[in-house]
Amino acid sequence: MWVPQELDLGPLLPHHLSELFIGLILVGLVWAVLAKWVVPAFEKMYAERADAIQGGMERAERAQAEAEAARSQYAAQLSEARDEAARIREEAKNQGAQILAEMRDQATKESTRIVESARAQVSAEREQALNQLKGEVGGLATTLAGRIVGESLDDDVRVRGTVDRFLAELESTSEQRQTV
């Protein structure tokens, strides 16, 4: 084959027609091998990588959704716990107020009972002191009257009547002074 000198392409240009046919056959064989084994392997590897990437993205989205669900559940539980704590505080405050009111009521009742008991005791002691005083005043009055009269006043009935009359007069005089 004749090639002009200016177009000298070097070793790539076939010098015989048989080289051209052998080159075409070899290119066809390389293309067939590549199409039969290499391209499917690359396609398979590409599909696996695409699946891995897509699966990873889906797993990441699922994990993100699960994390968001867990976060919202945690927030709901936290809110519920806060509500429960507020309810417990309010309940404790109400119970404290109720206990305080009960204790005040009980203290009032106890103080009323103590005051009534003290009044009854004072009244009983007063009666006892008055009776004792009446006896002592009566004895002293009898002794004094006996000395004044110059005779013994040993008659109990007569002495009691005199003492009672004297004390009655004394009490009425005392009451008249208090009302004035």
Secondary structure as GFF3:
##gff-version 3
##sequence-region A 1 180
A	DSSP	three_ten_helix	5	7	.	.	.	ID=ss1
A	DSSP	three_ten_helix	10	12	.	.	.	ID=ss2
A	DSSP	alpha_helix	17	33	.	.	.	ID=ss3
A	DSSP	pi_helix	34	38	.	.	.	ID=ss4
A	DSSP	alpha_helix	39	149	.	.	.	ID=ss5
A	DSSP	alpha_helix	156	179	.	.	.	ID=ss6
###
